Amino acid sequence: MNDIRRTILWVIFGFSMVLLWDQWQIYGGKKATFFPGPATTAAPASTPVAASSVPTGVPAMNSVAGSASIAGAAAPILSAPEAPAAPRERVVVTTDVLKLTFDTEGGSLVHAEFVKHIDMADKTRNFVLLDDSKDRVYMAQTGLIAGAAGGAFPTHKTLMNVVPGERTLKDGSKELVVRFESPELGGVKLVKTFTLTRGNYAIGVKHEVLNGGAAAVSPQLYLQLVRDGNKPPGESSFYSTFTGPAVYTEAMKYQKVEFSDIEKNKVDIEKTAENGYVAMVQHYFASAWLLGDGIKRDLFMRKVDTNLYSVGMITPLDNIAPGTSRAVEAKFFAGPQEEKVLEFLAPGLELVKDYGWLTILAKPLYWLLDKLHSFIGNWGWSIVALVLLLKAAFYWLNAKAYASMAKMKAVNPKITEMRERLKDNPQQMQQEMMRIYREEKVNPMGGCFPIMIQIPVFIALYWVLLSSVEMRNAPWVLWIHDLSSPDPFYILPLVMTLTTVLQTALNPAPPDPMQAKLMWFMPLAFSVMFFFFPAGLVLYWITNNILSIAQQWIINTRMGVPPQFNLPKFK
């Protein structure tokens, strides 16, 4: 009862640490320490997934998240042998922001390298998102499946011809076109045209279906992303972000699904829509298939092989008469999660930059941070400025909290003396303590609520800094060349620890010895984690600590309570 507010805060903090540790164990592939659940099995990250394990067909919709089956889709895509149109080859295409590799087997996109983003694990290379190698599988595929009339049509396993043309975006050119043509299968020819534009991570993809047969056909176009279930290389063990498939529709909004839920057939997404997108999401980057509004599509997620998963959509094409064609325009995005760019491309696409349940707070914080950066030009100083503005906005709340702490500090000698005097009479001690609080007009909870109100805002800011690709490889000052990576010399974490110790010492020491020990142990344990956190997050916390210390010092002085540092006594 001596200091209820502090006890509540430490209980919340301690429980959060337990949950964080538990999630870290799960993330590392170990059994949960505190809250074990049923064991799950997954392919080890080091197990290579061969190219031959790429799915050979789009599943019937009755096996996709429990939705109704589509007529004619129950059989695998490859229901008839396909004669090669040309030798299989890889086609490399380069723009000012992308270096892409297409496979003439299906005209699939099998490698996407970002020219303006380096690989943080190996800074001599560009960052690679899509890949088809012995260690990773992550591809974008499209093709046709039969409608109600049946038949075998070109799929992502059909060998196609690549039309000769430019492979590098020339200076002065705004766009680059890559075109693939399939042989005629089932009387149907599929032509894929990829249009890449300067400075753009979104690619225009046009599918033309030509009916060269003697009868009308009604094929269905599928667009899918296939990816292994491994975490991105180099992701920190101390904090993890979502990696996996997601869908968006106007009706159900953003729905993300863990690979483990697909494994357990626990996928619950909207099955049909006329808007939205499908995506694969990871820290800082994403890929997505985008169709225009008004086009009917069926959405699916499924496991296609050991540690291999797909998300996609199927759209039916109208009846195509002999000698006619039908075209479907789509977009494929593969790039960094730059919020303004994503908002421009499609409604809801910015949600792949996942702030979790605090999105309503995080989005305006990111907007303000971006505005500050437009004036300051340095993300590090923009973080400092944003924290300064937040502290100013919460000045009066903090003032009330620190004023309450100052009053508690002033009456602590009385409380300590009383506890010692009545240590053998707990009931009388409690009554006497409440009497002192009433006489001194001290509210034990007075410093708790003002601080708790601010916690969601600072957690939201934490996720803004953790999720924003703009922090990636962004310098601050001197030795800090990347705000998204830990401080290489651990200077910022040491400063963070020092400010935490000073802030703890400035608070009134609890008379209870156990509370006093806990008050010192928890912040120090918390500080250890910051040695592994991105420099931008540590900078934010240091700034917050320094401003809090300054405000607390000023308020204590004004209230006539001389600021002093209460050092721990571990006897």
C-alpha positions as CSV (number, residue, x, y, z in Angstrom):
1,M,0.0,0.0,0.0
2,N,2.9,2.3,0.4
3,D,3.1,3.0,-3.3
4,I,0.3,1.3,-5.1
5,R,1.0,3.1,-8.4
6,R,4.6,1.9,-8.6
7,T,3.6,-1.6,-7.8
8,I,1.0,-1.7,-10.5
9,L,3.4,-0.3,-13.1
10,W,6.1,-2.8,-12.2
11,V,3.6,-5.7,-12.3
12,I,2.6,-4.6,-15.8
13,F,6.2,-4.2,-16.8
14,G,7.2,-7.5,-15.4
15,F,4.3,-9.4,-17.1
16,S,5.3,-7.7,-20.4
17,M,8.8,-9.0,-20.0
18,V,7.5,-12.5,-19.4
19,L,5.4,-12.3,-22.5
20,L,8.3,-10.9,-24.5
21,W,10.6,-13.7,-23.4
22,D,7.9,-16.3,-24.1
23,Q,7.4,-15.0,-27.7
24,W,11.2,-14.9,-28.2
25,Q,11.3,-18.6,-27.3
26,I,8.6,-19.4,-29.7
27,Y,10.2,-17.3,-32.5
28,G,13.4,-19.1,-32.0
29,G,11.7,-22.4,-32.7
30,K,11.7,-23.5,-29.0
31,K,8.9,-24.6,-26.8
32,A,7.2,-21.8,-25.0
33,T,8.7,-21.3,-21.5
34,F,5.7,-19.9,-19.6
35,F,2.7,-20.6,-21.8
36,P,3.3,-23.9,-23.7
37,G,0.8,-24.9,-26.4
38,P,0.5,-27.8,-28.7
39,A,3.7,-28.6,-30.5
40,T,3.9,-27.8,-34.2
41,T,6.3,-29.1,-36.7
42,A,7.9,-27.0,-39.5
43,A,10.6,-27.6,-42.0
44,P,14.0,-26.3,-40.7
45,A,15.1,-23.0,-42.1
46,S,18.2,-24.6,-43.5
47,T,16.4,-27.2,-45.6
48,P,16.5,-26.2,-49.3
49,V,13.3,-26.2,-51.2
50,A,13.9,-27.5,-54.7
51,A,12.4,-25.7,-57.7
52,S,10.6,-28.9,-58.6
53,S,8.5,-28.5,-55.4
54,V,6.8,-25.4,-56.9
55,P,3.0,-26.3,-57.0
56,T,1.8,-27.7,-60.3
57,G,-1.7,-26.4,-60.0
58,V,-4.1,-24.0,-58.3
59,P,-6.3,-25.9,-55.8
60,A,-10.0,-26.3,-56.1
61,M,-11.6,-23.7,-54.0
62,N,-13.2,-26.3,-51.8
63,S,-9.7,-26.9,-50.4
64,V,-8.9,-23.3,-50.0
65,A,-10.1,-21.9,-46.7
66,G,-13.3,-23.9,-46.9
67,S,-14.8,-21.9,-49.7
68,A,-17.2,-23.3,-52.3
69,S,-15.6,-25.1,-55.3
70,I,-15.4,-23.6,-58.7
71,A,-16.7,-25.7,-61.5
72,G,-14.0,-27.3,-63.5
73,A,-11.2,-26.3,-61.0
74,A,-11.2,-29.6,-59.0
75,A,-8.6,-31.3,-61.2
76,P,-4.9,-30.2,-61.2
77,I,-3.9,-27.6,-63.8
78,L,-1.7,-30.0,-65.7
79,S,-4.3,-32.4,-67.0
80,A,-2.6,-32.8,-70.4
81,P,1.1,-33.0,-71.5
82,E,2.5,-29.7,-72.9
83,A,4.9,-29.5,-75.8
84,P,7.8,-27.1,-75.2
85,A,7.5,-23.9,-77.2
86,A,11.2,-23.1,-76.8
87,P,14.2,-24.0,-74.6
88,R,13.7,-22.8,-71.1
89,E,15.7,-19.7,-70.2
90,R,16.0,-16.9,-67.6
91,V,15.4,-13.4,-68.8
92,V,17.0,-10.5,-66.8
93,V,15.4,-7.1,-67.0
94,T,16.8,-3.9,-65.3
95,T,15.3,-0.5,-64.5
96,D,16.5,2.3,-62.3
97,V,15.0,0.6,-59.2
98,L,14.5,-3.0,-60.1
99,K,16.5,-5.9,-61.4
100,L,14.1,-8.7,-62.3
101,T,14.5,-12.3,-63.6
102,F,11.7,-14.0,-65.5
103,D,11.5,-17.7,-66.2
104,T,10.2,-18.6,-69.6
105,E,8.5,-21.5,-67.9
106,G,5.2,-19.8,-67.4
107,G,6.6,-16.3,-67.7
108,S,6.9,-16.3,-63.9
109,L,8.8,-13.7,-62.0
110,V,11.4,-15.6,-60.0
111,H,13.9,-13.0,-58.8
112,A,13.4,-9.4,-57.7
113,E,16.4,-7.3,-56.7
114,F,16.1,-3.7,-55.4
115,V,18.8,-1.5,-56.9
116,K,18.4,1.2,-54.3
117,H,18.3,-1.0,-51.2
118,I,21.3,-2.9,-49.9
119,D,21.2,-6.2,-48.1
120,M,21.8,-5.4,-44.4
121,A,23.4,-8.9,-43.8
122,D,25.8,-8.3,-46.7
123,K,26.2,-4.7,-47.7
124,T,28.1,-5.5,-50.8
125,R,24.9,-6.8,-52.4
126,N,21.5,-5.4,-53.3
127,F,18.5,-6.6,-51.3
128,V,16.7,-9.5,-52.9
129,L,12.9,-10.1,-52.2
130,L,11.8,-12.7,-54.7
131,D,14.1,-15.6,-55.3
132,D,14.2,-19.2,-56.6
133,S,17.3,-20.8,-55.3
134,K,18.4,-23.8,-53.2
135,D,17.9,-21.8,-50.0
136,R,14.8,-19.7,-50.8
137,V,11.6,-19.9,-52.8
138,Y,9.5,-16.8,-53.4
139,M,7.9,-16.3,-56.8
140,A,5.0,-14.6,-58.6
141,Q,3.0,-16.9,-60.9
142,T,0.0,-16.6,-63.2
143,G,-1.9,-18.9,-65.6
144,L,-5.2,-20.3,-66.7
145,I,-7.4,-23.0,-65.4
146,A,-10.4,-24.6,-67.0
147,G,-13.9,-23.3,-66.5
148,A,-17.1,-25.3,-66.6
149,A,-16.4,-26.5,-70.1
150,G,-13.1,-28.2,-69.0
151,G,-9.9,-28.3,-71.0
152,A,-6.2,-27.8,-70.5
153,F,-4.8,-24.3,-70.9
154,P,-1.5,-22.5,-70.5
155,T,-0.3,-22.4,-66.8
156,H,2.8,-21.2,-64.9
157,K,4.3,-24.6,-65.9
158,T,3.9,-24.0,-69.7
159,L,7.1,-23.1,-71.6
160,M,6.7,-19.8,-73.3
161,N,8.5,-17.7,-75.9
162,V,9.9,-14.4,-74.9
163,V,9.5,-11.7,-77.6
164,P,12.8,-10.1,-78.5
165,G,13.3,-6.5,-77.2
166,E,15.1,-4.2,-74.8
167,R,16.1,-5.7,-71.5
168,T,17.5,-2.5,-69.8
169,L,15.6,0.8,-69.3
170,K,17.6,3.3,-71.3
171,D,18.3,6.9,-70.3
172,G,15.5,9.1,-71.4
173,S,13.0,6.1,-71.7
174,K,10.1,6.0,-69.3
175,E,9.1,2.4,-69.7
176,L,10.3,-1.1,-70.6
177,V,8.1,-3.9,-72.0
178,V,8.7,-7.6,-71.7
179,R,6.3,-10.0,-73.5
180,F,5.8,-13.7,-73.2
181,E,3.7,-15.9,-75.6
182,S,2.6,-19.4,-74.9
183,P,2.0,-22.1,-77.5
184,E,-1.6,-22.9,-78.2
185,L,-3.0,-25.4,-75.7
186,G,-6.6,-26.5,-75.8
187,G,-7.1,-24.0,-78.6
188,V,-6.0,-21.2,-76.3
189,K,-2.9,-19.0,-76.4
190,L,-1.9,-16.8,-73.4
191,V,0.1,-13.7,-73.9
192,K,1.7,-11.9,-70.8
193,T,2.9,-8.4,-71.2
194,F,4.9,-6.8,-68.3
195,T,5.3,-3.0,-68.4
196,L,8.0,-1.6,-66.1
197,T,8.2,2.2,-65.6
198,R,11.0,4.4,-64.3
199,G,11.1,4.9,-60.6
200,N,8.2,2.5,-60.0
201,Y,8.0,-0.7,-58.0
202,A,4.6,-1.5,-59.5
203,I,4.6,-3.4,-62.7
204,G,1.7,-3.4,-65.2
205,V,0.7,-7.0,-66.1
206,K,-1.6,-7.6,-69.1
207,H,-3.0,-11.1,-69.7
208,E,-4.4,-11.6,-73.2
209,V,-6.3,-14.9,-73.8
210,L,-6.7,-15.7,-77.5
211,N,-9.1,-18.4,-78.6
212,G,-7.8,-20.1,-81.7
213,G,-10.0,-23.1,-81.5
214,A,-13.3,-24.0,-83.0
215,A,-15.4,-23.7,-79.8
216,A,-16.0,-21.1,-77.2
217,V,-13.9,-21.3,-74.0
218,S,-14.4,-19.9,-70.5
219,P,-11.1,-20.1,-68.7
220,Q,-10.2,-18.6,-65.3
221,L,-7.1,-16.5,-64.7
222,Y,-5.2,-17.1,-61.5
223,L,-2.5,-14.9,-59.9
224,Q,-0.6,-16.2,-57.0
225,L,2.5,-15.7,-54.8
226,V,4.4,-18.7,-53.7
227,R,6.8,-18.5,-50.8
228,D,8.6,-20.7,-48.3
229,G,7.7,-20.3,-44.6
230,N,11.1,-19.2,-43.4
231,K,11.7,-15.9,-41.6
232,P,13.7,-13.3,-43.6
233,P,17.4,-13.8,-43.2
234,G,19.0,-11.6,-40.5
235,E,15.8,-10.8,-38.6
236,S,16.5,-10.0,-35.0
237,S,15.7,-12.5,-32.2
238,F,14.7,-9.8,-29.8
239,Y,11.9,-8.4,-31.9
240,S,10.0,-10.0,-34.8
241,T,7.6,-8.6,-37.3
242,F,4.9,-10.4,-39.2
243,T,6.0,-12.6,-42.2
244,G,3.3,-14.3,-44.2
245,P,0.3,-13.9,-46.6
246,A,-2.4,-11.3,-46.3
247,V,-5.6,-10.3,-48.2
248,Y,-7.6,-7.1,-48.3
249,T,-11.2,-6.5,-49.3
250,E,-13.5,-3.5,-48.6
251,A,-15.8,-5.8,-46.6
252,M,-13.3,-7.5,-44.3
253,K,-10.4,-5.1,-44.6
254,Y,-6.9,-6.3,-43.9
255,Q,-6.5,-10.0,-42.9
256,K,-3.1,-11.5,-42.3
257,V,-2.6,-15.2,-41.7
258,E,0.4,-17.0,-40.1
259,F,2.0,-19.8,-42.0
260,S,1.3,-22.0,-39.0
261,D,-2.4,-21.4,-39.3
262,I,-2.3,-22.4,-43.0
263,E,-0.5,-25.6,-41.8
264,K,-3.3,-26.3,-39.4
265,N,-6.1,-25.4,-41.9
266,K,-7.2,-22.5,-39.7
267,V,-7.5,-20.0,-42.5
268,D,-10.5,-17.7,-42.1
269,I,-10.5,-15.1,-44.9
270,E,-13.2,-13.6,-47.2
271,K,-13.6,-16.1,-50.1
272,T,-15.0,-13.9,-52.8
273,A,-14.8,-10.1,-53.6
274,E,-14.8,-7.6,-56.3
275,N,-12.0,-5.5,-54.9
276,G,-8.8,-5.7,-52.9
277,Y,-5.5,-7.5,-53.2
278,V,-3.4,-10.5,-52.1
279,A,0.0,-10.0,-50.7
280,M,3.1,-11.6,-49.1
281,V,4.4,-9.4,-46.2
282,Q,7.7,-9.2,-44.3
283,H,9.7,-6.6,-42.4
284,Y,10.1,-3.4,-44.6
285,F,9.1,-5.1,-47.9
286,A,6.0,-6.7,-49.5
287,S,4.7,-8.1,-52.8
288,A,1.1,-8.0,-54.0
289,W,-1.2,-8.8,-56.9
290,L,-3.6,-6.0,-57.6
291,L,-6.8,-6.2,-59.7
292,G,-9.1,-3.3,-60.5
293,D,-12.3,-2.8,-58.6
294,G,-15.4,-4.5,-60.1
295,I,-13.6,-7.6,-61.2
296,K,-14.9,-10.7,-59.5
297,R,-12.3,-12.8,-57.8
298,D,-12.0,-15.8,-55.5
299,L,-9.3,-15.6,-52.8
300,F,-7.3,-18.5,-51.5
301,M,-4.4,-19.4,-49.2
302,R,-3.0,-22.9,-49.0
303,K,0.0,-25.1,-48.3
304,V,1.4,-26.5,-51.6
305,D,4.4,-28.5,-50.4
306,T,6.7,-29.0,-47.4
307,N,7.3,-25.5,-46.0
308,L,5.8,-23.9,-49.1
309,Y,2.7,-21.7,-49.2
310,S,0.6,-19.7,-51.6
311,V,-1.8,-16.9,-51.6
312,G,-3.7,-15.8,-54.7
313,M,-6.9,-15.0,-56.5
314,I,-8.8,-16.5,-59.4
315,T,-11.0,-14.4,-61.7
316,P,-13.3,-15.9,-64.3
317,L,-13.2,-14.7,-67.8
318,D,-16.3,-14.2,-69.8
319,N,-17.1,-16.6,-72.6
320,I,-14.5,-16.2,-75.4
321,A,-15.8,-17.0,-78.9
322,P,-13.6,-18.7,-81.5
323,G,-11.2,-16.1,-83.2
324,T,-11.7,-13.6,-80.4
325,S,-9.7,-12.6,-77.3
326,R,-10.1,-11.3,-73.8
327,A,-7.6,-9.1,-71.8
328,V,-7.3,-8.6,-68.1
329,E,-5.2,-5.8,-66.7
330,A,-3.5,-6.2,-63.3
331,K,-0.6,-4.8,-61.4
332,F,2.2,-6.6,-59.5
333,F,4.0,-4.7,-56.7
334,A,7.3,-5.8,-55.2
335,G,9.1,-3.2,-53.2
336,P,9.6,-1.3,-49.9
337,Q,6.7,-0.4,-47.7
338,E,6.7,3.3,-48.4
339,E,3.4,4.4,-47.0
340,K,2.6,7.2,-49.4
341,V,3.5,5.1,-52.4
342,L,1.3,2.2,-51.2
343,E,-1.7,4.5,-50.5
344,F,-1.4,5.8,-54.1
345,L,-1.3,2.3,-55.6
346,A,-4.5,0.7,-54.1
347,P,-6.9,1.3,-51.2
348,G,-5.7,-0.5,-48.1
349,L,-2.3,-1.5,-49.6
350,E,-0.5,0.7,-47.0
351,L,-1.8,-1.7,-44.3
352,V,1.0,-4.2,-45.3
353,K,3.1,-1.8,-43.2
354,D,1.6,-3.4,-40.1
355,Y,1.3,-1.3,-36.9
356,G,-0.9,-3.8,-35.2
357,W,-3.8,-2.8,-33.0
358,L,-2.4,0.7,-32.5
359,T,-2.7,1.7,-36.2
360,I,-5.1,4.5,-35.3
361,L,-2.3,6.2,-33.3
362,A,0.6,5.1,-35.4
363,K,-0.5,6.5,-38.7
364,P,-0.8,10.1,-37.5
365,L,2.6,9.7,-35.7
366,Y,4.2,8.5,-38.9
367,W,2.6,11.4,-40.8
368,L,4.0,13.9,-38.3
369,L,7.5,12.2,-38.4
370,D,7.4,12.4,-42.2
371,K,6.5,16.1,-42.1
372,L,9.4,16.8,-39.6
373,H,11.8,14.9,-41.9
374,S,10.7,17.0,-44.9
375,F,11.9,20.1,-43.0
376,I,14.9,18.6,-41.1
377,G,16.2,16.2,-43.7
378,N,17.7,13.7,-41.2
379,W,15.6,10.8,-39.8
380,G,17.6,10.8,-36.5
381,W,17.0,14.4,-35.7
382,S,13.4,14.0,-36.9
383,I,12.9,11.3,-34.2
384,V,14.4,13.7,-31.6
385,A,12.0,16.4,-32.7
386,L,9.0,14.1,-32.7
387,V,9.6,13.0,-29.1
388,L,10.1,16.6,-28.1
389,L,6.7,17.5,-29.5
390,L,5.1,14.6,-27.8
391,K,6.6,15.5,-24.5
392,A,5.4,19.1,-25.0
393,A,1.9,17.8,-25.8
394,F,1.9,15.6,-22.6
395,Y,3.6,18.3,-20.4
396,W,0.7,18.8,-18.1
397,L,0.0,15.1,-17.6
398,N,3.6,14.5,-16.8
399,A,3.6,17.5,-14.5
400,K,0.8,16.0,-12.5
401,A,2.6,12.6,-12.3
402,Y,5.9,14.2,-11.2
403,A,4.2,16.5,-8.7
404,S,2.6,13.4,-7.2
405,M,6.0,11.7,-7.0
406,A,7.5,14.8,-5.4
407,K,4.8,14.8,-2.7
408,M,5.4,11.1,-2.1
409,K,9.1,11.8,-1.9
410,A,8.4,14.5,0.8
411,V,6.4,12.1,3.0
412,N,8.6,9.1,2.5
413,P,10.6,9.8,5.7
414,K,7.3,9.8,7.7
415,I,6.2,6.6,6.0
416,T,9.6,4.9,6.7
417,E,9.6,5.9,10.3
418,M,6.0,4.7,10.8
419,R,6.7,1.3,9.1
420,E,9.6,0.7,11.3
421,R,7.6,1.7,14.4
422,L,4.6,-0.4,13.6
423,K,6.3,-3.3,11.8
424,D,4.7,-5.8,14.2
425,N,1.2,-4.4,13.7
426,P,0.3,-4.6,10.0
427,Q,-3.3,-3.5,10.5
428,Q,-2.4,-0.4,12.4
429,M,0.4,0.3,10.0
430,Q,-2.1,0.4,7.1
431,Q,-4.4,2.7,9.0
432,E,-1.6,5.1,9.9
433,M,-0.4,5.1,6.3
434,M,-3.8,6.1,5.0
435,R,-4.0,8.9,7.7
436,I,-0.6,10.3,6.5
437,Y,-1.8,10.3,2.9
438,R,-5.0,12.2,3.9
439,E,-3.2,14.7,6.0
440,E,-0.5,15.4,3.4
441,K,-3.1,15.3,0.6
442,V,-1.1,12.7,-1.3
443,N,-2.8,10.3,-3.8
444,P,-0.8,7.1,-4.2
445,M,-2.3,6.7,-7.6
446,G,-1.7,10.2,-8.7
447,G,1.5,9.5,-10.6
448,C,0.2,6.3,-12.2
449,F,-2.7,7.3,-14.4
450,P,-1.1,10.2,-16.2
451,I,1.8,8.0,-17.2
452,M,-0.5,5.0,-18.2
453,I,-2.5,7.3,-20.5
454,Q,0.7,8.0,-22.5
455,I,1.8,4.4,-22.8
456,P,-0.2,3.6,-26.0
457,V,1.2,6.6,-27.8
458,F,4.8,5.7,-27.1
459,I,4.1,2.0,-28.0
460,A,2.6,3.2,-31.3
461,L,5.7,5.4,-31.9
462,Y,7.8,2.3,-31.2
463,W,6.0,0.4,-34.0
464,V,6.3,3.4,-36.3
465,L,10.1,3.4,-35.9
466,L,10.3,-0.4,-36.1
467,S,8.2,-0.7,-39.2
468,S,9.3,2.3,-41.3
469,V,11.6,1.3,-44.2
470,E,12.8,4.9,-44.2
471,M,15.0,4.1,-41.2
472,R,16.7,1.3,-43.1
473,N,20.3,2.4,-43.8
474,A,19.4,6.0,-42.8
475,P,22.3,7.7,-41.1
476,W,22.1,10.0,-38.0
477,V,25.5,11.4,-36.8
478,L,29.1,10.2,-36.6
479,W,29.2,6.4,-36.1
480,I,25.4,5.8,-36.6
481,H,25.1,5.0,-40.3
482,D,21.9,2.9,-40.1
483,L,19.0,3.7,-37.7
484,S,17.5,0.3,-38.4
485,S,20.5,-1.6,-37.1
486,P,22.0,-1.8,-33.6
487,D,24.6,0.6,-32.6
488,P,27.9,-1.1,-33.6
489,F,29.8,0.3,-30.6
490,Y,27.0,0.1,-28.1
491,I,27.3,3.7,-27.2
492,L,23.6,4.6,-27.5
493,P,22.5,1.5,-25.3
494,L,25.1,2.5,-22.7
495,V,23.7,6.1,-22.7
496,M,20.2,4.6,-22.5
497,T,21.1,2.5,-19.5
498,L,22.7,5.6,-17.8
499,T,19.6,7.7,-18.3
500,T,17.4,4.9,-17.0
501,V,19.5,4.6,-13.9
502,L,19.3,8.4,-13.3
503,Q,15.6,8.4,-13.9
504,T,15.1,5.5,-11.4
505,A,17.3,7.2,-8.8
506,L,15.4,10.4,-9.1
507,N,12.1,8.7,-8.1
508,P,11.3,8.4,-4.4
509,A,12.6,5.1,-3.0
510,P,9.9,2.7,-1.7
511,P,10.2,2.0,2.0
512,D,9.7,-1.7,1.3
513,P,13.1,-3.3,0.6
514,M,11.7,-5.8,-1.9
515,Q,10.0,-3.0,-3.9
516,A,13.2,-1.0,-3.8
517,K,15.2,-4.0,-5.2
518,L,12.6,-4.6,-7.9
519,M,12.6,-0.9,-8.8
520,W,16.3,-1.2,-9.7
521,F,16.3,-4.6,-11.2
522,M,13.6,-4.3,-13.8
523,P,14.8,-1.1,-15.6
524,L,18.4,-2.5,-15.8
525,A,17.1,-5.8,-17.2
526,F,15.0,-3.8,-19.7
527,S,18.1,-1.8,-20.7
528,V,20.0,-4.9,-21.6
529,M,17.5,-5.5,-24.4
530,F,18.3,-2.2,-26.0
531,F,21.8,-3.4,-26.8
532,F,20.1,-5.5,-29.6
533,F,17.5,-2.9,-30.7
534,P,17.8,-0.7,-33.8
535,A,19.6,2.6,-33.1
536,G,16.5,4.6,-34.0
537,L,14.5,3.0,-31.3
538,V,17.2,3.5,-28.7
539,L,17.6,7.2,-29.8
540,Y,13.8,7.7,-29.3
541,W,14.0,6.2,-25.8
542,I,17.1,8.2,-24.8
543,T,15.4,11.4,-25.8
544,N,12.3,10.5,-23.9
545,N,14.3,9.7,-20.8
546,I,16.4,12.9,-20.9
547,L,13.3,15.1,-21.3
548,S,11.5,13.2,-18.5
549,I,14.5,13.7,-16.1
550,A,14.7,17.4,-17.0
551,Q,10.9,17.9,-16.4
552,Q,11.0,15.9,-13.1
553,W,14.0,17.9,-11.9
554,I,12.2,21.3,-12.6
555,I,9.0,20.2,-11.0
556,N,10.7,18.9,-7.9
557,T,12.6,22.2,-7.5
558,R,9.5,24.3,-7.9
559,M,7.7,22.2,-5.3
560,G,10.5,22.7,-2.8
561,V,11.5,19.1,-2.8
562,P,15.3,19.2,-3.5
563,P,16.1,16.7,-6.3
564,Q,18.4,13.9,-5.1
565,F,19.4,10.6,-6.4
566,N,18.3,7.6,-4.3
567,L,20.9,4.9,-4.8
568,P,20.0,1.3,-4.3
569,K,20.6,-0.5,-1.0
570,F,20.9,-4.2,-1.5
571,K,21.5,-5.4,2.1
